[in-house]
Amino acid sequence: MPVLKNIIKIALLITMSILMNSCGALKPDWSKNAEPDGRKRAQQNVLEGRGFILGSGKKKGGDFLFASSNPMWRASLEILDFMSLSNVDYAGGLIITDWYSEEDPNEAVKITIRFLSNEIRADGLKIDIHKKMCSNLNCTVSKIESDLTVEIKDKILRKAAVFEKEQKKTGIDKLKKSIYDNQE
């Protein structure tokens, strides 16, 4: 029994020393020059598209792009608007359509788009197309590689570039106007 008490005391002592030592990481970094006026800092953060930082460390605080302001996301939804959607997960960067068939009810396609980046780049998207062939209640599904994949990606990238251009033109102009109006 005394051995168990000693082990518990040692474990408690080690745990307490680790906890007490970790408090040093909460000190702010005063080496950077910061704007003393909070309103100006907030306006600058909005102009730069940054959010706020919770906690400490070297993490970059927030490029919060929401579905309505992400050009790649909006372009993908607009390009696929003729298809019904089976699964849409903005946080995970995934769009999956339902099976789509135009003329032949025994053939259908499903498109999956994965977003690998928020930037408008060809390698920021991964598009998979699956084809379902059915005959006498036997269906086979296979992934197909075709020019359709390249066409869809190209259309999404072009539309996203247009959205981004519009967003920069209207969004920043409106934001600057509201900031400067508030300063007067």
N, C-alpha and C positions, 0 to 999 in steps of 0.2 A: 504494500500500500504506500509506503513512503517513497518508493521509486516512482510510482504513478504521479504522486504529488509533485515531485521534482521535475518530471517530464512536462507536466502541465505548466509549472512555473516558468520553465525555460521556453516553452512554446509561446506563452503569454508575453514574456520579455522580448522575444524575437519579433513577435507580431507588433507590439507597441513601438519598438525601435524602428521598424519598417514604416509604420504609419506616421510616426513623428518626423522621420527623415523625408517623407514624400511631401510634406507641407512646403518645402522650399520652392517647388515648381509653380506655386500660385503667385509669385512675385511678378508684377507687370514689367514689361520691357520698356524702360524709360529712355533707351538710346535713340529711339525714333522721334523726330519732331512731329508733333501733332497740332492740329488746328485747335485753338482753345475754344472757339465758338462751336457749340454742339450743332446748331442749325446749319452752319456752313459744312461741317463734317458730314451731316446727314444728306445734304444736297449733293455733295461730291460723291458720296457712296451711291446715290440714286443714279447720277450721271454715268458712273462707272459700272453700273449693273451689279453692285455688290450688296450683300445682305448684312447680317449682323453676326458676330462671333459669340458663341457660347463656350465657356470653358477657356482653357489655355493651350498653349502649344503653338507649333508652327503651321497649323492648318490654315488654309485659305478660307475665309468666311464667305461663303455663299454666292455662287452664281446661280440664283434661283430662277430657272427658266420654267415657266408653267406652260401647259399645253396651248393656251391661247396665244402665247408670245413666241413659241418655238416654231420657226419657219419650216423645218424639216417635218415636224409632226403635222402641222397644218396642211402642208403640201401633200403628204401621204394620204391623209384623210380625204382631201379633195380629189386626188387622182383615183382613189378607190371608192368614191361615193356611189357608184353604180352597184356595188356589191354590199350585201349585208355583212355585218361584222360579228364574229363569234366571240372574240376575246380582245379587249383593248386594255393595256396596262401602261399608262404614261410613266409611272415611277420605274417600272422595269424596262421600259423602252421596247414595247412589243405590240404589234397589231397582227391579228389573225382574222382572216375573213372566213365566212361560212362557205360551204361548197356552192359553187356557182356553175350553172349550166344554161347555155343559150338555146340551143335547138335540140340536141340529142339528150334525152333524160338519162341515158346510160353512161354519159361522160360528164364529168364535173371537175373543176379546178378549185384549189384553195391556195391563197397567197399568204405567206408569213413574212412580215417585215420586222427586222430587229435593228434597233438604233444603237450603234456602237459609239457614236459621238454626237454632240449637239451642233458641231460645226457642219457647214454645208460642204461636204467632201464625198467623193465617190466611195471611199473606204469607210465612210461613216454609216453606211447602210448595208445590211445583208438581207437579200431577198431570196426566199425559197418558194418554188411553185410545186405543188403536188397535184397529181392527176389521178382521178378515181374512175376506173372502168368497171362497169357492172354488166353481167350477163346471167340471167336465170338465178337471181339472188346471190350470185357469187361476185364479190367485189374485190378488186385489187387496187391498192394505192401505191403509187411510185412517185419519187421525186424526179422532176424533169428539168433538164437544162435546155433552154431555148433562147431565142432572141427576145422573147417576151420579157424575160428577166431584165435584160439590158434596156429595153424600151421603157419599162416601168421605172427603173432606177433613173434613167435619163430625164423622164418627165417629172419625177419628184424633185430632182436636183434643180431643174430649170424653174419649176414653180416655186421652190424654196428660195432660190436666188431673187426672184421677183418679190416674194413676200418680205424677205430681209431688206431689200432696197426700199420698199414702201414703209416698212416698220422704222427703219433708220430715219427716213425723211420725215415722216409724220410724227413718230414717237418722240424723237429727240427735240424736234422743233417745238412741239407742244410742251414738253417738259421744261425746256429752256425758257419759253415764254412764261410759264407759270412761276418758275423760280425767280425770274427777273421782275415779274409783276409783284411778287411778294416782298422783294427787297426794297421797292420804292415806297 
